[in-house]
Amino acid sequence: MNITYNWVLRLVILKDLPNKPSAVVEAYWSKVGTTEDGKKAVFHGHTTFESDLENQTDFIPYSEVYENDELVLDWVKAKISPNYMAAIDNIILSAIVENVEPVFLPTSTWPIPLNES
């Protein structure tokens, strides 16, 4: 079965860190698998970046990331191990084979600041 995958960035969380204002610290995303005959299944995921930002020297501020979903999705993909990526693909394949209806969440992604009191 041939499956085409599409990544969707659903939400980003921002946080002001020392010398890194409005840093993207979390991303909520979906990976959608679609077969040639139009059957779909979705895997929803969440990735954090805050610990990666502590020692990062090439920080990219939110103002340069704004509405650049592909950049953030590249960060997400870089954090996913090959074994976990294979597991995600297997979950999507199983959902398609079992004819599970996909659940799509809102795709609004920009911006959600993290308010800390």
C-alpha positions, -999 to 999 in steps of 0.1 A, spaced: 0 0 0 14 33 -11 9 61 15 17 98 10 25 117 42 18 154 50 29 172 81 8 199 97 19 223 124 -11 229 146 2 251 175 34 266 188 41 277 224 63 307 230 83 316 261 107 344 270 141 328 279 173 347 290 186 364 258 160 345 237 128 365 237 96 348 223 114 314 218 94 286 203 95 260 232 68 236 221 51 224 189 19 205 184 17 187 151 0 161 130 13 136 104 -14 127 79 -11 96 58 -32 93 26 -35 63 3 -39 64 -34 -76 58 -31 -81 87 -6 -82 69 27 -66 89 55 -53 85 90 -37 110 114 -11 108 142 -10 138 165 22 146 183 39 171 206 76 181 207 94 203 232 125 225 224 132 244 256 161 222 268 176 224 233 176 262 235 197 266 266 230 261 249 220 271 214 241 298 198 222 301 165 188 310 181 161 320 156 136 344 172 99 340 167 97 371 145 118 351 119 99 319 124 64 334 122 42 316 97 72 294 86 56 261 95 82 241 75 111 254 96 94 244 129 84 210 113 120 205 104 129 210 140 102 185 150 114 159 125 150 163 136 140 154 172 121 122 161 142 91 162 141 67 132 124 40 155 97 65 167 91 77 131 86 40 120 62 36 149 42 67 138 40 53 103 29 19 115 1 36 136 -11 55 106 -10 23 84 -29 4 110 -55 31 113 -60 31 75 -62 -7 73 -86 -9 102 -107 19 85 -105 42 115 -119 77 108 -93 104 110 -98 132 136 -86 166 124 -79 193 149 -78 231 142 -47 241 122 -43 276 136 -7 278 147 4 314 154 11 326 181 3 312 215 25 328 242 32 310 274 21 332 302 39 326 335 29 344 366 
